[in-house]
């Protein structure tokens, strides 16, 4: 479609998300909120250099590749956001001041300064909402079919943030114990340095995917943050996908064997 003056996405822009439907019987749903770094043509480069748009401020480096490999191994439903978090962050409530970030780390985002209410609404309607609506549709389908769902939100994080070193190889984000704790135990048994709600914590103010799709539905869920330098290259992506493909079903088995530990 050619697009109208009211539209953000025009002919040549990709759809806001990609999906892999997986196979029936797999309980796992893998969501990658920061999978891509595309920018709508109408936004140009947001005033950033090509180097900046390859940095972590624009996307979760390596996360999409791990998500797709993991999805293939588990037969999981996988959905990834195609557009950069700098357009609109699909893991932020729309009311959050960081939904459309004006500054990321120490980098000013010129194209996000002074964005009008109408432009914010367009970004939400054409990118944020279709992505989350597709997640809702899959979860609704599974509920209607009495199929189990386990929500995995996959991200990556930088080895250093604002000059502070981050020692964890992987971090697990959650507020409800049970499935997340089982995954933490299994990862630590692999002699890994695991962050328990590090380097981030889930909150209603800063997160959308886990609170809305995981907690409100009462589903087993966890946010998995892998340190970016470990999955920048293909070998690391394959390693982490294989590791998680082995451990996540084990964690789910523990949960189903003890359903009280939700």
C-alpha positions in Angstrom: 0.0 0.0 0.0 1.2 3.5 -0.7 0.2 4.9 2.7 -1.6 8.0 3.6 -0.4 11.1 5.5 -1.8 9.5 8.7 0.2 6.3 8.3 3.6 5.6 9.6 4.4 2.4 7.7 4.4 2.6 3.9 5.1 0.4 1.0 8.5 -1.2 1.5 8.3 -1.2 5.3 8.2 -4.7 6.8 5.3 -5.9 8.9 5.8 -5.1 12.6 6.6 -8.7 13.6 7.6 -12.1 12.4 6.3 -15.4 13.6 7.1 -19.0 13.5 4.1 -21.1 14.6 6.1 -24.1 15.8 4.4 -27.4 16.4 1.2 -28.3 18.2 1.9 -29.8 21.6 4.9 -27.6 22.5 3.9 -25.4 25.5 6.5 -22.8 24.8 5.9 -19.3 23.5 9.1 -17.3 22.9 8.7 -13.6 22.5 11.5 -11.3 21.5 10.5 -7.7 22.1 13.7 -6.2 20.8 14.5 -8.6 18.0 14.9 -6.1 15.1 16.4 -2.7 14.4 14.5 -1.6 11.4 13.2 2.0 11.2 10.1 3.1 9.2 11.1 4.9 6.1 9.2 8.0 7.2 11.4 8.3 10.3 14.7 8.3 8.4 17.5 7.4 10.8 16.0 9.3 13.8 19.1 11.5 13.5 21.5 8.7 14.4 24.5 7.3 12.7 24.7 3.8 11.2 27.1 2.9 14.1 24.5 3.9 16.7 21.8 2.0 15.0 23.9 -1.2 15.2 24.4 -0.7 19.0 22.4 -2.2 21.8 20.4 1.0 22.2 18.6 0.0 19.0 18.0 -3.7 19.6 18.9 -6.8 21.6 22.0 -8.0 19.8 21.9 -11.8 19.3 18.5 -12.3 21.0 16.5 -13.0 17.8 19.0 -15.6 16.5 18.9 -17.4 19.8 15.1 -17.2 19.9 14.7 -18.7 16.5 17.2 -21.5 17.2 15.6 -22.2 20.5 12.1 -22.2 18.9 13.2 -24.7 16.3 14.6 -27.0 19.0 11.5 -26.8 21.2 8.9 -26.6 18.4 7.8 -23.3 20.0 5.7 -20.5 18.8 8.2 -17.6 18.2 7.3 -13.9 17.7 9.8 -11.1 17.2 9.4 -7.4 16.9 10.9 -6.2 13.6 11.3 -2.5 14.5 13.9 -0.9 16.7 13.1 -0.2 20.3 14.0 3.4 19.5 10.8 3.7 17.4 8.7 2.4 20.2 9.7 0.0 23.0 7.4 -3.0 22.9 8.3 -4.0 26.4 7.3 -0.6 27.9 3.8 0.5 28.9 2.6 3.2 26.5 2.4 5.7 29.4 6.1 5.1 30.3 8.4 8.0 29.6 10.8 5.5 28.0 8.2 4.1 25.6 9.7 6.4 23.0 13.1 7.2 24.4 14.6 10.6 24.0 17.9 9.4 25.5 19.3 5.9 25.6 22.2 5.3 27.8 24.1 8.5 27.1 22.9 8.9 23.5 20.3 11.5 22.5 17.8 10.3 20.0 17.1 13.5 17.9 14.2 12.0 16.0 12.3 11.3 19.3 12.6 14.9 20.7 9.3 16.7 20.6 7.3 13.8 19.1 3.6 14.8 18.9 0.8 13.0 20.6 -0.5 12.0 17.1 2.9 10.6 16.1 3.1 8.6 19.4 -0.3 7.2 18.7 0.7 6.2 15.2 3.8 4.3 16.5 1.6 2.6 19.0 -1.2 1.7 16.6 1.1 0.4 13.8 3.9 -1.3 15.7 3.2 -1.9 19.4 -0.4 -2.9 19.2 -0.2 -5.4 16.3 2.7 -7.2 18.0 1.0 -7.6 21.3 -2.4 -8.4 19.7 -0.7 -11.4 17.9 0.7 -12.6 21.2 -2.8 -12.3 22.7 -4.3 -14.2 19.8 -1.9 -17.2 20.2 -2.5 -17.3 24.0 -6.3 -17.1 23.5 -6.2 -19.9 20.9 -4.2 -22.1 23.3 -6.6 -21.4 26.2 -9.6 -22.2 24.1 -8.0 -25.4 23.0 -6.9 -26.3 26.6 -3.3 -26.3 25.5 -0.6 -25.3 28.0 1.4 -22.1 27.6 4.8 -21.2 29.0 5.9 -17.7 28.2 9.6 -17.0 27.6 10.7 -13.4 27.0 14.1 -13.5 25.5 16.5 -10.5 25.7 20.2 -9.7 25.8 22.1 -7.1 27.9 25.4 -5.3 27.6 28.5 -6.4 29.5 28.8 -2.9 30.8 26.2 -0.2 31.4 27.2 3.4 32.1 30.7 2.3 33.1 29.4 -0.4 35.5 30.6 -4.0 34.7 28.0 -6.7 34.7 29.4 -10.0 35.8 26.3 -12.2 35.1 26.4 -14.5 32.0 22.6 -14.7 32.1 19.9 -13.1 34.2 16.4 -14.3 35.0 13.6 -11.7 35.5 10.4 -12.5 37.3 8.1 -11.6 40.2 6.4 -15.0 40.7 8.5 -17.9 41.9 8.2 -21.4 40.6 9.1 -21.8 37.0 11.8 -19.0 37.1 13.4 -20.5 40.2 13.5 -23.9 38.5 15.3 -22.4 35.6 17.7 -20.5 37.9 18.6 -23.7 39.7 19.3 -25.6 36.5 21.4 -22.8 35.0 23.5 -22.5 38.2 24.0 -26.3 38.1 25.8 -25.6 34.8 28.3 -23.5 36.7 27.1 -20.3 35.2 27.0 -16.9 36.9 23.3 -16.3 37.0 21.6 -13.0 38.0 18.5 -13.5 40.1 16.4 -10.5 38.9 19.7 -8.9 37.6 20.6 -6.8 35.7 16.9 -5.7 35.7 13.8 -6.3 37.7 10.2 -6.6 36.4 7.8 -3.9 37.3 4.5 -2.6 36.1 6.1 0.8 35.4 9.0 -0.5 33.3 7.7 -3.8 31.7 4.8 -4.8 29.6 5.3 -8.4 28.2 5.7 -10.3 31.4 3.1 -8.4 33.5 0.4 -8.5 30.8 0.9 -11.8 29.0 2.4 -13.8 31.8 1.3 -12.6 35.2 -2.3 -11.5 34.4 -3.0 -14.8 32.7 -1.4 -16.8 35.5 1.0 -18.6 33.1 4.4 -20.0 33.9 6.8 -17.4 32.6 10.3 -15.9 32.9 12.4 -13.2 31.3 15.8 -14.5 30.1 18.6 -12.0 29.6 21.8 -13.3 28.0 24.9 -11.2 28.1 25.3 -9.8 24.6 29.0 -10.6 24.1 28.1 -14.3 24.6 25.7 -14.4 21.7 27.1 -11.9 19.2 28.5 -14.7 17.1 26.8 -17.7 15.6 28.7 -20.2 17.8 27.5 -18.5 21.0 23.9 -18.3 19.7 23.9 -22.0 18.9 25.4 -22.8 22.3 22.8 -20.9 24.3 19.9 -22.1 22.2 21.0 -25.8 22.8 21.5 -25.1 26.5 18.1 -23.5 27.0 16.4 -26.2 24.8 17.7 -28.8 27.2 17.0 -26.9 30.5 13.6 -25.3 29.8 11.7 -28.5 29.4 13.3 -29.8 32.6 12.1 -26.7 34.5 8.6 -27.2 33.1 8.6 -30.9 34.1 9.5 -29.8 37.6 6.7 -27.3 37.7 4.1 -29.8 36.4 5.3 -32.4 38.9 4.7 -29.8 41.7 1.9 -27.6 40.4 1.6 -25.8 43.8 5.0 -24.1 43.1 3.6 -21.6 40.6 
